[in-house]
Amino acid sequence: MTPAFSSWHDFFAMGGYAFYVWLAVAFTLLPLLALLTHTLLAHRRLLKEIQQRQQRARRIRRAQRKNSIPPAVAGE
């Protein structure tokens, strides 16, 4: 099997079509990287929101338990 390009220069030149080839590569990889970044940030934001909701629910439950104790029992 013989290599398609004889040197790195030939590889990067892509037979005279380098501008179009590398532009297509960039237009493919940049949106993929943007999508990956957006997904990771959204995941992090979602986990933080879930944690905040759980903490709020715990505070509400504690407050409800505290307020549901009858005054006669609390004073004894």
All heavy atoms as a GROMACS GRO file, in nm:
protein
  623
    1MET      N    1   0.084  -0.117   0.000
    1MET     CA    2   0.000   0.000   0.000
    1MET      C    3   0.089   0.124   0.000
    1MET      O    4   0.185   0.132   0.076
    1MET     CB    5  -0.090  -0.003   0.123
    1MET     CG    6  -0.182   0.114   0.127
    1MET     SD    7  -0.330   0.101   0.228
    1MET     CE    8  -0.277   0.056   0.388
    2THR      N    9   0.057   0.221  -0.081
    2THR     CA   10   0.136   0.344  -0.089
    2THR      C   11   0.057   0.458  -0.025
    2THR      O   12  -0.066   0.463  -0.034
    2THR     CB   13   0.167   0.379  -0.236
    2THR    OG1   14   0.043   0.400  -0.303
    2THR    CG2   15   0.247   0.270  -0.302
    3PRO      N   16   0.128   0.551   0.038
    3PRO     CA   17   0.059   0.664   0.100
    3PRO      C   18  -0.001   0.756  -0.007
    3PRO      O   19   0.052   0.770  -0.118
    3PRO     CB   20   0.167   0.735   0.180
    3PRO     CG   21   0.297   0.688   0.124
    3PRO     CD   22   0.272   0.555   0.062
    4ALA      N   23  -0.109   0.824   0.029
    4ALA     CA   24  -0.176   0.914  -0.064
    4ALA      C   25  -0.096   1.041  -0.087
    4ALA      O   26  -0.104   1.101  -0.194
    4ALA     CB   27  -0.316   0.948  -0.014
    5PHE      N   28  -0.020   1.082   0.013
    5PHE     CA   29   0.058   1.205   0.002
    5PHE      C   30   0.204   1.171   0.030
    5PHE      O   31   0.236   1.096   0.120
    5PHE     CB   32   0.009   1.310   0.101
    5PHE     CG   33  -0.136   1.348   0.081
    5PHE    CD1   34  -0.234   1.296   0.164
    5PHE    CD2   35  -0.173   1.433  -0.021
    5PHE    CE1   36  -0.366   1.329   0.146
    5PHE    CE2   37  -0.306   1.468  -0.040
    5PHE     CZ   38  -0.403   1.416   0.042
    6SER      N   39   0.292   1.234  -0.046
    6SER     CA   40   0.434   1.203  -0.031
    6SER      C   41   0.500   1.281   0.081
    6SER      O   42   0.609   1.246   0.126
    6SER     CB   43   0.508   1.228  -0.162
    6SER     OG   44   0.494   1.364  -0.201
    7SER      N   45   0.438   1.390   0.127
    7SER     CA   46   0.496   1.470   0.236
    7SER      C   47   0.382   1.538   0.313
    7SER      O   48   0.268   1.541   0.269
    7SER     CB   49   0.591   1.576   0.180
    7SER     OG   50   0.518   1.673   0.108
    8TRP      N   51   0.419   1.594   0.426
    8TRP     CA   52   0.321   1.668   0.507
    8TRP      C   53   0.273   1.791   0.430
    8TRP      O   54   0.156   1.828   0.440
    8TRP     CB   55   0.379   1.707   0.642
    8TRP     CG   56   0.384   1.592   0.737
    8TRP    CD1   57   0.495   1.522   0.776
    8TRP    CD2   58   0.274   1.532   0.804
    8TRP    NE1   59   0.460   1.422   0.863
    8TRP    CE2   60   0.323   1.426   0.882
    8TRP    CE3   61   0.137   1.556   0.806
    8TRP    CZ2   62   0.242   1.347   0.962
    8TRP    CZ3   63   0.057   1.477   0.885
    8TRP    CH2   64   0.108   1.375   0.961
    9HIS      N   65   0.363   1.854   0.357
    9HIS     CA   66   0.323   1.971   0.278
    9HIS      C   67   0.214   1.934   0.177
    9HIS      O   68   0.115   2.006   0.161
    9HIS     CB   69   0.446   2.030   0.206
    9HIS     CG   70   0.411   2.152   0.126
    9HIS    ND1   71   0.368   2.145  -0.004
    9HIS    CD2   72   0.410   2.283   0.161
    9HIS    CE1   73   0.342   2.267  -0.048
    9HIS    NE2   74   0.368   2.352   0.050
   10ASP      N   75   0.232   1.822   0.110
   10ASP     CA   76   0.131   1.776   0.016
   10ASP      C   77  -0.001   1.743   0.086
   10ASP      O   78  -0.110   1.770   0.033
   10ASP     CB   79   0.178   1.652  -0.060
   10ASP     CG   80   0.290   1.684  -0.159
   10ASP    OD1   81   0.305   1.803  -0.196
   10ASP    OD2   82   0.361   1.589  -0.199
   11PHE      N   83   0.011   1.688   0.206
   11PHE     CA   84  -0.110   1.657   0.281
   11PHE      C   85  -0.188   1.785   0.313
   11PHE      O   86  -0.309   1.792   0.293
   11PHE     CB   87  -0.075   1.582   0.410
   11PHE     CG   88  -0.190   1.565   0.504
   11PHE    CD1   89  -0.292   1.475   0.476
   11PHE    CD2   90  -0.197   1.640   0.620
   11PHE    CE1   91  -0.399   1.458   0.563
   11PHE    CE2   92  -0.304   1.623   0.709
   11PHE     CZ   93  -0.404   1.533   0.678
   12PHE      N   94  -0.118   1.886   0.366
   12PHE     CA   95  -0.186   2.010   0.403
   12PHE      C   96  -0.230   2.089   0.280
   12PHE      O   97  -0.328   2.164   0.287
   12PHE     CB   98  -0.098   2.096   0.494
   12PHE     CG   99  -0.085   2.038   0.632
   12PHE    CD1  100   0.036   1.987   0.677
   12PHE    CD2  101  -0.194   2.032   0.717
   12PHE    CE1  102   0.047   1.933   0.804
   12PHE    CE2  103  -0.185   1.977   0.843
   12PHE     CZ  104  -0.063   1.928   0.888
   13ALA      N  105  -0.163   2.074   0.166
   13ALA     CA  106  -0.204   2.143   0.044
   13ALA      C  107  -0.325   2.077  -0.020
   13ALA      O  108  -0.400   2.140  -0.094
   13ALA     CB  109  -0.086   2.145  -0.055
   14MET      N  110  -0.348   1.948   0.006
   14MET     CA  111  -0.463   1.872  -0.044
   14MET      C  112  -0.480   1.885  -0.196
   14MET      O  113  -0.590   1.902  -0.246
   14MET     CB  114  -0.592   1.917   0.025
   14MET     CG  115  -0.603   1.879   0.167
   14MET     SD  116  -0.635   1.704   0.181
   14MET     CE  117  -0.620   1.679   0.354
   15GLY      N  118  -0.370   1.878  -0.266
   15GLY     CA  119  -0.376   1.880  -0.412
   15GLY      C  120  -0.431   2.010  -0.469
   15GLY      O  121  -0.493   2.012  -0.575
   16GLY      N  122  -0.410   2.120  -0.398
   16GLY     CA  123  -0.457   2.249  -0.446
   16GLY      C  124  -0.596   2.286  -0.393
   16GLY      O  125  -0.644   2.396  -0.418
   17TYR      N  126  -0.660   2.197  -0.322
   17TYR     CA  127  -0.794   2.222  -0.270
   17TYR      C  128  -0.792   2.245  -0.118
   17TYR      O  129  -0.895   2.229  -0.052
   17TYR     CB  130  -0.886   2.105  -0.301
   17TYR     CG  131  -0.911   2.088  -0.448
   17TYR    CD1  132  -0.842   1.992  -0.520
   17TYR    CD2  133  -1.001   2.169  -0.514
   17TYR    CE1  134  -0.862   1.977  -0.656
   17TYR    CE2  135  -1.024   2.154  -0.649
   17TYR     CZ  136  -0.954   2.058  -0.720
   17TYR     OH  137  -0.976   2.044  -0.854
   18ALA      N  138  -0.679   2.283  -0.065
   18ALA     CA  139  -0.662   2.294   0.080
   18ALA      C  140  -0.762   2.391   0.142
   18ALA      O  141  -0.820   2.362   0.246
   18ALA     CB  142  -0.520   2.337   0.114
   19PHE      N  143  -0.783   2.506   0.079
   19PHE     CA  144  -0.874   2.606   0.136
   19PHE      C  145  -1.012   2.546   0.158
   19PHE      O  146  -1.072   2.559   0.265
   19PHE     CB  147  -0.882   2.728   0.044
   19PHE     CG  148  -0.981   2.831   0.091
   19PHE    CD1  149  -0.951   2.914   0.198
   19PHE    CD2  150  -1.104   2.846   0.029
   19PHE    CE1  151  -1.042   3.008   0.243
   19PHE    CE2  152  -1.195   2.940   0.073
   19PHE     CZ  153  -1.164   3.021   0.180
   20TYR      N  154  -1.064   2.478   0.058
   20TYR     CA  155  -1.198   2.422   0.066
   20TYR      C  156  -1.204   2.303   0.163
   20TYR      O  157  -1.300   2.289   0.239
   20TYR     CB  158  -1.246   2.378  -0.073
   20TYR     CG  159  -1.242   2.492  -0.171
   20TYR    CD1  160  -1.144   2.496  -0.271
   20TYR    CD2  161  -1.333   2.596  -0.164
   20TYR    CE1  162  -1.139   2.601  -0.361
   20TYR    CE2  163  -1.328   2.702  -0.253
   20TYR     CZ  164  -1.231   2.704  -0.352
   20TYR     OH  165  -1.225   2.807  -0.440
   21VAL      N  166  -1.102   2.221   0.160
   21VAL     CA  167  -1.100   2.104   0.247
   21VAL      C  168  -1.091   2.145   0.393
   21VAL      O  169  -1.171   2.100   0.477
   21VAL     CB  170  -0.982   2.010   0.211
   21VAL    CG1  171  -0.965   1.901   0.315
   21VAL    CG2  172  -1.001   1.951   0.073
   22TRP      N  173  -0.997   2.232   0.427
   22TRP     CA  174  -0.979   2.271   0.566
   22TRP      C  175  -1.093   2.361   0.613
   22TRP      O  176  -1.129   2.359   0.732
   22TRP     CB  177  -0.842   2.336   0.587
   22TRP     CG  178  -0.732   2.237   0.562
   22TRP    CD1  179  -0.637   2.240   0.465
   22TRP    CD2  180  -0.711   2.114   0.635
   22TRP    NE1  181  -0.558   2.128   0.472
   22TRP    CE2  182  -0.599   2.050   0.575
   22TRP    CE3  183  -0.772   2.054   0.742
   22TRP    CZ2  184  -0.551   1.928   0.623
   22TRP    CZ3  185  -0.724   1.932   0.789
   22TRP    CH2  186  -0.614   1.871   0.730
   23LEU      N  187  -1.153   2.436   0.523
   23LEU     CA  188  -1.271   2.515   0.558
   23LEU      C  189  -1.386   2.421   0.594
   23LEU      O  190  -1.459   2.443   0.691
   23LEU     CB  191  -1.310   2.607   0.444
   23LEU     CG  192  -1.414   2.714   0.474
   23LEU    CD1  193  -1.364   2.809   0.582
   23LEU    CD2  194  -1.448   2.792   0.348
   24ALA      N  195  -1.404   2.315   0.517
   24ALA     CA  196  -1.508   2.217   0.547
   24ALA      C  197  -1.481   2.146   0.680
   24ALA      O  198  -1.573   2.122   0.758
   24ALA     CB  199  -1.517   2.115   0.433
   25VAL      N  200  -1.356   2.116   0.706
   25VAL     CA  201  -1.319   2.054   0.833
   25VAL      C  202  -1.351   2.149   0.948
   25VAL      O  203  -1.411   2.109   1.049
   25VAL     CB  204  -1.170   2.013   0.835
   25VAL    CG1  205  -1.124   1.975   0.975
   25VAL    CG2  206  -1.144   1.901   0.737
   26ALA      N  207  -1.316   2.276   0.933
   26ALA     CA  208  -1.344   2.375   1.038
   26ALA      C  209  -1.494   2.392   1.058
   26ALA      O  210  -1.541   2.400   1.172
   26ALA     CB  211  -1.280   2.509   1.001
   27PHE      N  212  -1.571   2.399   0.947
   27PHE     CA  213  -1.717   2.416   0.959
   27PHE      C  214  -1.785   2.292   1.015
   27PHE      O  215  -1.901   2.296   1.053
   27PHE     CB  216  -1.778   2.452   0.824
   27PHE     CG  217  -1.765   2.598   0.788
   27PHE    CD1  218  -1.786   2.638   0.659
   27PHE    CD2  219  -1.732   2.693   0.882
   27PHE    CE1  220  -1.775   2.772   0.623
   27PHE    CE2  221  -1.720   2.826   0.848
   27PHE     CZ  222  -1.742   2.866   0.719
   28THR      N  223  -1.715   2.183   1.020
   28THR     CA  224  -1.769   2.061   1.082
   28THR      C  225  -1.730   2.056   1.230
   28THR      O  226  -1.815   2.029   1.316
   28THR     CB  227  -1.716   1.936   1.009
   28THR    OG1  228  -1.757   1.943   0.873
   28THR    CG2  229  -1.770   1.810   1.072
   29LEU      N  230  -1.603   2.079   1.259
   29LEU     CA  231  -1.555   2.065   1.396
   29LEU      C  232  -1.599   2.176   1.490
   29LEU      O  233  -1.630   2.150   1.606
   29LEU     CB  234  -1.402   2.054   1.397
   29LEU     CG  235  -1.345   1.927   1.332
   29LEU    CD1  236  -1.193   1.929   1.339
   29LEU    CD2  237  -1.400   1.803   1.399
   30LEU      N  238  -1.605   2.301   1.440
   30LEU     CA  239  -1.643   2.412   1.527
   30LEU      C  240  -1.786   2.397   1.582
   30LEU      O  241  -1.806   2.412   1.703
   30LEU     CB  242  -1.625   2.545   1.456
   30LEU     CG  243  -1.479   2.588   1.437
   30LEU    CD1  244  -1.470   2.716   1.357
   30LEU    CD2  245  -1.409   2.602   1.570
   31PRO      N  246  -1.886   2.366   1.499
   31PRO     CA  247  -2.019   2.345   1.557
   31PRO      C  248  -2.025   2.224   1.652
   31PRO      O  249  -2.098   2.228   1.751
   31PRO     CB  250  -2.110   2.322   1.436
   31PRO     CG  251  -2.039   2.385   1.323
   31PRO     CD  252  -1.893   2.369   1.354
   32LEU      N  253  -1.950   2.121   1.622
   32LEU     CA  254  -1.947   2.006   1.712
   32LEU      C  255  -1.888   2.043   1.847
   32LEU      O  256  -1.939   2.002   1.952
   32LEU     CB  257  -1.870   1.890   1.649
   32LEU     CG  258  -1.939   1.818   1.534
   32LEU    CD1  259  -1.846   1.714   1.473
   32LEU    CD2  260  -2.068   1.754   1.581
   33LEU      N  261  -1.782   2.122   1.846
   33LEU     CA  262  -1.722   2.168   1.972
   33LEU      C  263  -1.816   2.261   2.046
   33LEU      O  264  -1.828   2.254   2.169
   33LEU     CB  265  -1.588   2.237   1.945
   33LEU     CG  266  -1.474   2.145   1.902
   33LEU    CD1  267  -1.352   2.227   1.863
   33LEU    CD2  268  -1.440   2.047   2.012
   34ALA      N  269  -1.885   2.348   1.972
   34ALA     CA  270  -1.982   2.438   2.035
   34ALA      C  271  -2.097   2.358   2.097
   34ALA      O  272  -2.142   2.388   2.208
   34ALA     CB  273  -2.036   2.537   1.932
   35LEU      N  274  -2.144   2.256   2.027
   35LEU     CA  275  -2.251   2.172   2.079
   35LEU      C  276  -2.206   2.097   2.205
   35LEU      O  277  -2.280   2.089   2.303
   35LEU     CB  278  -2.296   2.073   1.972
   35LEU     CG  279  -2.407   1.977   2.011
   35LEU    CD1  280  -2.535   2.054   2.044
   35LEU    CD2  281  -2.433   1.879   1.898
   36LEU      N  282  -2.086   2.046   2.203
   36LEU     CA  283  -2.031   1.976   2.320
   36LEU      C  284  -2.021   2.071   2.439
   36LEU      O  285  -2.062   2.037   2.550
   36LEU     CB  286  -1.894   1.916   2.287
   36LEU     CG  287  -1.823   1.846   2.401
   36LEU    CD1  288  -1.898   1.721   2.442
   36LEU    CD2  289  -1.680   1.812   2.361
   37THR      N  290  -1.969   2.190   2.417
   37THR     CA  291  -1.955   2.290   2.524
   37THR      C  292  -2.093   2.327   2.579
   37THR      O  293  -2.113   2.331   2.700
   37THR     CB  294  -1.883   2.415   2.472
   37THR    OG1  295  -1.755   2.376   2.420
   37THR    CG2  296  -1.864   2.517   2.581
   38HIS      N  297  -2.187   2.354   2.490
   38HIS     CA  298  -2.322   2.390   2.533
   38HIS      C  299  -2.386   2.277   2.614
   38HIS      O  300  -2.450   2.302   2.717
   38HIS     CB  301  -2.409   2.422   2.411
   38HIS     CG  302  -2.550   2.454   2.445
   38HIS    ND1  303  -2.648   2.359   2.449
   38HIS    CD2  304  -2.607   2.570   2.481
   38HIS    CE1  305  -2.762   2.416   2.485
   38HIS    NE2  306  -2.740   2.544   2.504
   39THR      N  307  -2.368   2.155   2.570
   39THR     CA  308  -2.426   2.040   2.641
   39THR      C  309  -2.366   2.026   2.780
   39THR      O  310  -2.438   2.003   2.878
   39THR     CB  311  -2.403   1.911   2.560
   39THR    OG1  312  -2.462   1.928   2.431
   39THR    CG2  313  -2.462   1.791   2.628
   40LEU      N  314  -2.236   2.039   2.792
   40LEU     CA  315  -2.170   2.028   2.923
   40LEU      C  316  -2.215   2.138   3.017
   40LEU      O  317  -2.241   2.115   3.136
   40LEU     CB  318  -2.018   2.028   2.907
   40LEU     CG  319  -1.959   1.905   2.839
   40LEU    CD1  320  -1.809   1.924   2.816
   40LEU    CD2  321  -1.984   1.780   2.920
   41LEU      N  322  -2.226   2.261   2.966
   41LEU     CA  323  -2.270   2.373   3.049
   41LEU      C  324  -2.417   2.355   3.091
   41LEU      O  325  -2.452   2.382   3.206
   41LEU     CB  326  -2.252   2.506   2.976
   41LEU     CG  327  -2.106   2.548   2.953
   41LEU    CD1  328  -2.100   2.673   2.867
   41LEU    CD2  329  -2.034   2.569   3.084
   42ALA      N  330  -2.501   2.309   3.001
   42ALA     CA  331  -2.642   2.287   3.033
   42ALA      C  332  -2.655   2.175   3.138
   42ALA      O  333  -2.737   2.185   3.229
   42ALA     CB  334  -2.720   2.252   2.907
   43HIS      N  335  -2.574   2.072   3.126
   43HIS     CA  336  -2.575   1.962   3.222
   43HIS      C  337  -2.537   2.013   3.360
   43HIS      O  338  -2.602   1.982   3.461
   43HIS     CB  339  -2.479   1.852   3.175
   43HIS     CG  340  -2.468   1.736   3.269
   43HIS    ND1  341  -2.570   1.648   3.291
   43HIS    CD2  342  -2.365   1.696   3.347
   43HIS    CE1  343  -2.532   1.558   3.378
   43HIS    NE2  344  -2.407   1.585   3.414
   44ARG      N  345  -2.432   2.092   3.367
   44ARG     CA  346  -2.388   2.148   3.493
   44ARG      C  347  -2.496   2.238   3.555
   44ARG      O  348  -2.523   2.232   3.675
   44ARG     CB  349  -2.261   2.231   3.468
   44ARG     CG  350  -2.155   2.209   3.572
   44ARG     CD  351  -2.035   2.294   3.546
   44ARG     NE  352  -1.934   2.213   3.478
   44ARG     CZ  353  -1.825   2.260   3.423
   44ARG    NH1  354  -1.802   2.389   3.421
   44ARG    NH2  355  -1.738   2.181   3.366
   45ARG      N  356  -2.558   2.320   3.470
   45ARG     CA  357  -2.664   2.410   3.516
   45ARG      C  358  -2.785   2.330   3.568
   45ARG      O  359  -2.843   2.365   3.670
   45ARG     CB  360  -2.705   2.503   3.402
   45ARG     CG  361  -2.802   2.611   3.440
   45ARG     CD  362  -2.825   2.714   3.328
   45ARG     NE  363  -2.850   2.653   3.200
   45ARG     CZ  364  -2.771   2.665   3.093
   45ARG    NH1  365  -2.659   2.735   3.100
   45ARG    NH2  366  -2.802   2.606   2.978
   46LEU      N  367  -2.820   2.223   3.499
   46LEU     CA  368  -2.932   2.140   3.540
   46LEU      C  369  -2.904   2.073   3.675
   46LEU      O  370  -2.991   2.070   3.763
   46LEU     CB  371  -2.960   2.034   3.434
   46LEU     CG  372  -3.075   1.938   3.461
   46LEU    CD1  373  -3.206   2.014   3.470
   46LEU    CD2  374  -3.081   1.833   3.353
   47LEU      N  375  -2.784   2.020   3.693
   47LEU     CA  376  -2.749   1.958   3.822
   47LEU      C  377  -2.755   2.059   3.935
   47LEU      O  378  -2.804   2.029   4.045
   47LEU     CB  379  -2.611   1.894   3.814
   47LEU     CG  380  -2.599   1.769   3.727
   47LEU    CD1  381  -2.455   1.721   3.725
   47LEU    CD2  382  -2.692   1.660   3.774
   48LYS      N  383  -2.708   2.182   3.909
   48LYS     CA  384  -2.712   2.286   4.011
   48LYS      C  385  -2.857   2.322   4.045
   48LYS      O  386  -2.892   2.340   4.162
   48LYS     CB  387  -2.636   2.409   3.962
   48LYS     CG  388  -2.623   2.517   4.066
   48LYS     CD  389  -2.539   2.632   4.013
   48LYS     CE  390  -2.524   2.740   4.118
   48LYS     NZ  391  -2.443   2.850   4.069
   49GLU      N  392  -2.942   2.331   3.944
   49GLU     CA  393  -3.084   2.362   3.966
   49GLU      C  394  -3.153   2.252   4.046
   49GLU      O  395  -3.231   2.280   4.138
   49GLU     CB  396  -3.154   2.380   3.832
   49GLU     CG  397  -3.300   2.419   3.844
   49GLU     CD  398  -3.365   2.436   3.708
   49GLU    OE1  399  -3.296   2.480   3.614
   49GLU    OE2  400  -3.484   2.404   3.698
   50ILE      N  401  -3.123   2.127   4.015
   50ILE     CA  402  -3.180   2.015   4.091
   50ILE      C  403  -3.136   2.021   4.236
   50ILE      O  404  -3.218   2.002   4.327
   50ILE     CB  405  -3.141   1.880   4.026
   50ILE    CG1  406  -3.213   1.863   3.892
   50ILE    CG2  407  -3.172   1.764   4.120
   50ILE    CD1  408  -3.162   1.747   3.810
   51GLN      N  409  -3.010   2.049   4.259
   51GLN     CA  410  -2.959   2.058   4.396
   51GLN      C  411  -3.029   2.171   4.471
   51GLN      O  412  -3.066   2.154   4.588
   51GLN     CB  413  -2.808   2.081   4.394
   51GLN     CG  414  -2.745   2.085   4.531
   51GLN     CD  415  -2.596   2.109   4.524
   51GLN    OE1  416  -2.545   2.160   4.424
   51GLN    NE2  417  -2.525   2.076   4.630
   52GLN      N  418  -3.048   2.286   4.407
   52GLN     CA  419  -3.116   2.398   4.471
   52GLN      C  420  -3.260   2.362   4.506
   52GLN      O  421  -3.310   2.396   4.613
   52GLN     CB  422  -3.112   2.521   4.382
   52GLN     CG  423  -2.975   2.584   4.372
   52GLN     CD  424  -2.970   2.697   4.270
   52GLN    OE1  425  -3.056   2.710   4.184
   52GLN    NE2  426  -2.867   2.780   4.278
   53ARG      N  427  -3.328   2.293   4.415
   53ARG     CA  428  -3.467   2.252   4.442
   53ARG      C  429  -3.475   2.154   4.558
   53ARG      O  430  -3.566   2.161   4.641
   53ARG     CB  431  -3.529   2.189   4.317
   53ARG     CG  432  -3.562   2.290   4.211
   53ARG     CD  433  -3.627   2.223   4.093
   53ARG     NE  434  -3.647   2.319   3.986
   53ARG     CZ  435  -3.738   2.306   3.893
   53ARG    NH1  436  -3.817   2.201   3.891
   53ARG    NH2  437  -3.750   2.398   3.799
   54GLN      N  438  -3.380   2.061   4.565
   54GLN     CA  439  -3.379   1.965   4.675
   54GLN      C  440  -3.354   2.036   4.808
   54GLN      O  441  -3.418   2.004   4.909
   54GLN     CB  442  -3.273   1.858   4.651
   54GLN     CG  443  -3.310   1.760   4.541
   54GLN     CD  444  -3.198   1.663   4.510
   54GLN    OE1  445  -3.082   1.688   4.541
   54GLN    NE2  446  -3.233   1.552   4.445
   55GLN      N  447  -3.262   2.131   4.810
   55GLN     CA  448  -3.235   2.206   4.932
   55GLN      C  449  -3.358   2.286   4.974
   55GLN      O  450  -3.392   2.291   5.093
   55GLN     CB  451  -3.116   2.299   4.912
   55GLN     CG  452  -2.984   2.227   4.902
   55GLN     CD  453  -2.869   2.319   4.866
   55GLN    OE1  454  -2.890   2.434   4.828
   55GLN    NE2  455  -2.747   2.267   4.876
   56ARG      N  456  -3.427   2.345   4.879
   56ARG     CA  457  -3.548   2.422   4.909
   56ARG      C  458  -3.656   2.329   4.966
   56ARG      O  459  -3.722   2.364   5.064
   56ARG     CB  460  -3.600   2.491   4.783
   56ARG     CG  461  -3.723   2.574   4.806
   56ARG     CD  462  -3.763   2.650   4.680
   56ARG     NE  463  -3.876   2.736   4.707
   56ARG     CZ  464  -4.003   2.701   4.689
   56ARG    NH1  465  -4.033   2.581   4.643
   56ARG    NH2  466  -4.101   2.785   4.715
   57ALA      N  467  -3.671   2.211   4.906
   57ALA     CA  468  -3.772   2.115   4.955
   57ALA      C  469  -3.738   2.072   5.098
   57ALA      O  470  -3.829   2.059   5.182
   57ALA     CB  471  -3.778   1.995   4.863
   58ARG      N  472  -3.610   2.052   5.129
   58ARG     CA  473  -3.571   2.015   5.265
   58ARG      C  474  -3.604   2.126   5.364
   58ARG      O  475  -3.654   2.101   5.474
   58ARG     CB  476  -3.420   1.985   5.271
   58ARG     CG  477  -3.385   1.847   5.224
   58ARG     CD  478  -3.238   1.815   5.255
   58ARG     NE  479  -3.185   1.740   5.142
   58ARG     CZ  480  -3.097   1.785   5.053
   58ARG    NH1  481  -3.047   1.906   5.065
   58ARG    NH2  482  -3.057   1.711   4.953
   59ARG      N  483  -3.576   2.252   5.325
   59ARG     CA  484  -3.606   2.366   5.413
   59ARG      C  485  -3.756   2.376   5.437
   59ARG      O  486  -3.800   2.401   5.550
   59ARG     CB  487  -3.554   2.496   5.352
   59ARG     CG  488  -3.404   2.513   5.359
   59ARG     CD  489  -3.362   2.656   5.327
   59ARG     NE  490  -3.416   2.706   5.203
   59ARG     CZ  491  -3.355   2.701   5.083
   59ARG    NH1  492  -3.235   2.646   5.074
   59ARG    NH2  493  -3.411   2.750   4.976
   60ILE      N  494  -3.835   2.355   5.333
   60ILE     CA  495  -3.981   2.361   5.347
   60ILE      C  496  -4.031   2.251   5.441
   60ILE      O  497  -4.115   2.276   5.528
   60ILE     CB  498  -4.050   2.353   5.208
   60ILE    CG1  499  -4.023   2.482   5.130
   60ILE    CG2  500  -4.199   2.328   5.221
   60ILE    CD1  501  -4.067   2.476   4.985
   61ARG      N  502  -3.981   2.129   5.424
   61ARG     CA  503  -4.021   2.017   5.512
   61ARG      C  504  -3.985   2.045   5.657
   61ARG      O  505  -4.064   2.022   5.749
   61ARG     CB  506  -3.957   1.887   5.466
   61ARG     CG  507  -4.030   1.821   5.350
   61ARG     CD  508  -3.986   1.677   5.332
   61ARG     NE  509  -3.841   1.660   5.314
   61ARG     CZ  510  -3.779   1.664   5.195
   61ARG    NH1  511  -3.848   1.683   5.085
   61ARG    NH2  512  -3.649   1.647   5.186
   62ARG      N  513  -3.864   2.099   5.680
   62ARG     CA  514  -3.822   2.132   5.816
   62ARG      C  515  -3.914   2.237   5.877
   62ARG      O  516  -3.956   2.226   5.993
   62ARG     CB  517  -3.678   2.183   5.817
   62ARG     CG  518  -3.577   2.074   5.844
   62ARG     CD  519  -3.439   2.129   5.868
   62ARG     NE  520  -3.364   2.108   5.744
   62ARG     CZ  521  -3.295   2.201   5.678
   62ARG    NH1  522  -3.288   2.324   5.724
   62ARG    NH2  523  -3.231   2.173   5.568
   63ALA      N  524  -3.947   2.339   5.798
   63ALA     CA  525  -4.033   2.445   5.848
   63ALA      C  526  -4.173   2.392   5.877
   63ALA      O  527  -4.236   2.431   5.977
   63ALA     CB  528  -4.040   2.559   5.747
   64GLN      N  529  -4.223   2.303   5.793
   64GLN     CA  530  -4.356   2.245   5.816
   64GLN      C  531  -4.356   2.159   5.942
   64GLN      O  532  -4.451   2.162   6.019
   64GLN     CB  533  -4.401   2.162   5.695
   64GLN     CG  534  -4.439   2.246   5.576
   64GLN     CD  535  -4.467   2.162   5.452
   64GLN    OE1  536  -4.430   2.046   5.444
   64GLN    NE2  537  -4.533   2.223   5.353
   65ARG      N  538  -4.252   2.080   5.964
   65ARG     CA  539  -4.242   1.998   6.085
   65ARG      C  540  -4.236   2.086   6.210
   65ARG      O  541  -4.300   2.058   6.310
   65ARG     CB  542  -4.120   1.907   6.079
   65ARG     CG  543  -4.147   1.777   6.008
   65ARG     CD  544  -4.033   1.679   6.028
   65ARG     NE  545  -3.978   1.651   5.894
   65ARG     CZ  546  -3.853   1.665   5.860
   65ARG    NH1  547  -3.762   1.702   5.944
   65ARG    NH2  548  -3.815   1.638   5.737
   66LYS      N  549  -4.159   2.191   6.201
   66LYS     CA  550  -4.143   2.283   6.314
   66LYS      C  551  -4.276   2.349   6.348
   66LYS      O  552  -4.312   2.362   6.463
   66LYS     CB  553  -4.038   2.388   6.281
   66LYS     CG  554  -4.010   2.485   6.392
   66LYS     CD  555  -3.905   2.584   6.351
   66LYS     CE  556  -3.881   2.687   6.462
   66LYS     NZ  557  -3.788   2.789   6.420
   67ASN      N  558  -4.352   2.388   6.245
   67ASN     CA  559  -4.479   2.456   6.267
   67ASN      C  560  -4.592   2.359   6.303
   67ASN      O  561  -4.695   2.401   6.354
   67ASN     CB  562  -4.519   2.536   6.143
   67ASN     CG  563  -4.427   2.654   6.120
   67ASN    OD1  564  -4.362   2.701   6.212
   67ASN    ND2  565  -4.418   2.699   5.996
   68SER      N  566  -4.573   2.232   6.279
   68SER     CA  567  -4.681   2.137   6.307
   68SER      C  568  -4.678   2.082   6.450
   68SER      O  569  -4.768   2.014   6.491
   68SER     CB  570  -4.675   2.020   6.207
   68SER     OG  571  -4.560   1.941   6.233
   69ILE      N  572  -4.576   2.113   6.528
   69ILE     CA  573  -4.567   2.068   6.667
   69ILE      C  574  -4.667   2.149   6.749
   69ILE      O  575  -4.662   2.272   6.748
   69ILE     CB  576  -4.424   2.084   6.722
   69ILE    CG1  577  -4.327   2.000   6.641
   69ILE    CG2  578  -4.419   2.047   6.871
   69ILE    CD1  579  -4.183   2.021   6.681
   70PRO      N  580  -4.758   2.084   6.824
   70PRO     CA  581  -4.855   2.158   6.907
   70PRO      C  582  -4.783   2.237   7.015
   70PRO      O  583  -4.683   2.193   7.072
   70PRO     CB  584  -4.941   2.050   6.971
   70PRO     CG  585  -4.914   1.925   6.894
   70PRO     CD  586  -4.781   1.942   6.829
   71PRO      N  587  -4.833   2.358   7.047
   71PRO     CA  588  -4.768   2.442   7.148
   71PRO      C  589  -4.760   2.376   7.285
   71PRO      O  590  -4.663   2.394   7.357
   71PRO     CB  591  -4.855   2.567   7.155
   71PRO     CG  592  -4.936   2.567   7.031
   71PRO     CD  593  -4.946   2.426   6.985
   72ALA      N  594  -4.860   2.296   7.326
   72ALA     CA  595  -4.858   2.232   7.457
   72ALA      C  596  -4.744   2.132   7.467
   72ALA      O  597  -4.677   2.121   7.570
   72ALA     CB  598  -4.992   2.163   7.483
   73VAL      N  599  -4.719   2.059   7.358
   73VAL     CA  600  -4.611   1.961   7.358
   73VAL      C  601  -4.476   2.031   7.353
   73VAL      O  602  -4.380   1.991   7.417
   73VAL     CB  603  -4.627   1.863   7.237
   73VAL    CG1  604  -4.508   1.770   7.228
   73VAL    CG2  605  -4.757   1.789   7.248
   74ALA      N  606  -4.468   2.139   7.280
   74ALA     CA  607  -4.342   2.209   7.267
   74ALA      C  608  -4.299   2.272   7.398
   74ALA      O  609  -4.182   2.281   7.426
   74ALA     CB  610  -4.354   2.315   7.157
   75GLY      N  611  -4.399   2.315   7.480
   75GLY     CA  612  -4.365   2.380   7.606
   75GLY      C  613  -4.330   2.285   7.717
   75GLY      O  614  -4.273   2.323   7.817
   76GLU      N  615  -4.366   2.161   7.707
   76GLU     CA  616  -4.342   2.065   7.815
   76GLU      C  617  -4.201   2.020   7.824
   76GLU      O  618  -4.116   2.016   7.761
   76GLU     CB  619  -4.432   1.944   7.799
   76GLU     CG  620  -4.576   1.979   7.820
   76GLU     CD  621  -4.667   1.856   7.801
   76GLU    OE1  622  -4.614   1.743   7.782
   76GLU    OE2  623  -4.787   1.872   7.806
   0.00000   0.00000   0.00000
